[in-house]
Amino acid sequence: MTTKLLKTLFLLLITISAFSQASKRDEGIKLGFKGGLNISNFLSSDIEDQSYRTSFHVGFLSEIIVSDKVSFQPELLFSSQGNVGPVVKNKYSYINLPLMVRYYFVENLSLDAGPQLGFLVDSFERGNTGNTNVSDQSIFDFALSVGGTYELKNSIFFQARYNLGLLNVNAASNSDTLKYQNSVIQLSVGYNF
């Protein structure tokens, strides 16, 4: 009788461990992609009557598992940013490299924070007379990012993030008097392989 009970318990433990979800430590690394909505403008006390520009971001990511609670997530994103003024709409395209540290305070919900490097690839103003290239915008940006991620069991995840630019991205001759930084809210949906 005792042998049968031990065999049953042993089989039960094997079955439970086979069907239990692997811990984050066992997964090692995840690859994925994401995209979503950008809500952007410039932080500046010198720019008046500006409003938010809505656009998009899209790209790839990897999540490197450090422990059950901590992971490192580098990303490579195309991000359309800028602002809307009273006369023109400023459109700036960046290749951004966020380097996020994720802390899981519950199983599928994390707090994310880290620096972001940005490289300008295109810049123009759209007004009543059409598009005008902007050549006096800094090609490099640096931001701090903070947000959160919620991941479903089927590897789909949702993110909300705020990117606060720390550098003056105005490279015109008036950059000493007219200073502005990127400010971007990002709402994303993605999938991990």
N, C-alpha and C positions, 0 to 999 in steps of 0.2 A: 504493500500500500504506500509506504514512504517513497519507494523508488518511482512509482507511477506519479506521485505528487511532484517529486523533484523533476522528472522528465517533463511533466506538463508545465511547471514553472519555467524551466529552461527554454522550452519551445515558445512559451508566451513572451519571455524576455527577448528572444531572437526575433520574433515577429514584430514586437514593438520597436526594437532598434532598427529593423529593416524598413519599417514604414515611417519612422520619425524623420522629421526634416533635419538635414545636416546643419550644423552650426555654421556661422559665418566664418569661423576659423578654418573649417574643413573645406569651404568653397575656394579659398585662396584669392582668386581674381575674377571679376566679372567685366564683361565688355557690353556696351550698349550704345544707344543713340537717343536723342531727345530733340524736341522743338517746342516752340510756343510763342507767346505774346511778349513783346517789349513795350513798356510804357516809359518814355524817356523825355528828358529835357536837360537844361543846363542849370547848374547851381551858380548863381551870380547875383550880386547886389547891383550890378551895372546894366543888366538886361531887363528891360521892362516889357510888360504886355506879352509875355511868352506863354505858350500853353504846351501841353504834353503832345508828343508825337507817338502814335501807335504803329508798331511794325512787328518784326519777328526775329527769332533766332533759331538756329538749327545746327546740330553737330553730333560729335561722337564723344564717348567718355569711357573711362575704365575705373573700376573701383577695386582698389588693392586692400584686402582685408588684413588689418594689423592684429586685431583681437575681436572677441565677441562684441565689444562696445565701440571700437574705434576702427575707422578705415580712412584711406587716402584716395581722393578722387580727382585726378587730373582730367581736364576736358579740352576739346578743341572745337570752338564754336564760330560760326559766322553770325554776326550780330548787326542788325540795322538799327541805328540810333539817330539822335538829333533832337530838334525841337521845332515848334511852329511859332513863328513871330507874326506880327500884324500884317506884314507885307510878303515875307518869303517863308518857305518851309526848308529848314536845313536838314539834309540827309547825309549821314555819315555811315559808312560800312566798315566794320572792324573784323579782324580775326582775333578772337579773344582766347586766352589760355588761363582759365581759372584753375587754381591749385587748392582744392578744398579738403579740409579735414572734417570728417563726419563723426559725430558722437551719438550713438544710439542710446537714448534714455529709456525707451521701451523697444520691444522687438522690431517693429517695422517703422518706427518714427525716429528721425534723427535731426539733430541741430547741426548745421553746416556753416563753416566759416573758413576764410582764407584770402590770400591775395589773388589778383587777376592782372595779367599782362595783356595789353591791347595794342594791335598794330593796324593803323588806318590803311585801308586799301582803296577807298573811293570817297570823294566828298563833293557835294554840289548843293546849290541852292535852287529851289524851284519857286518861281514867281510868275507874275502875269505875262512876262515876255519869254517864258520857257526856262530851261535849265542853264545854270552858269556854274562852271567848275570853280571850286574853292581851293586855291593853292596855298593858303596861309593857315592851314590847320596842322597842328603837331601830329607827326606820324606815330608817336608813341604815347600810350596811356597806361596809367597804373591805378588800380582801384582796390578797395577792400570790399569783400562780399560776405554777406551773412544771410542765412535763410534756413529752410527746413525741407525735409523730404519724407513722404509717406509712400511706402512700397507695399503693393498688394502681393498675395501669395503667388499669383501668376506672372510675376516679374515686371508688371506694369507699375510705374511710379509717377508721382506727382510732386512737383517742386515749386516753391515760392522763394524768391531771392531778391535782395536789394544790393546793387552795385554802386558804391560811392566813389567817384573819381577823386583822386588826391592831387592830380597835376593840372596845371593850367594848359588846356589844349588849344588855346589861341596862340598861333605862331606869327601873327601879323605884326606890323611895326608898332601897333598900339597895344601889344601884349603886356606892357608894364602898367597900363591904366585900365584896360579891359580884360578882366580875368574871368574865366568860366571853366567849370569841371563837368564831366559827364555824370548824370544821375539816372539810373535805369532800374526799374522794377521788372522782374522777369517771372512769368508764370509758365511752367513747362509740364509737358507730359512725355514720358519716355519708356523705353523697354530695355531690360537687361537680358543678354543671352545666357 
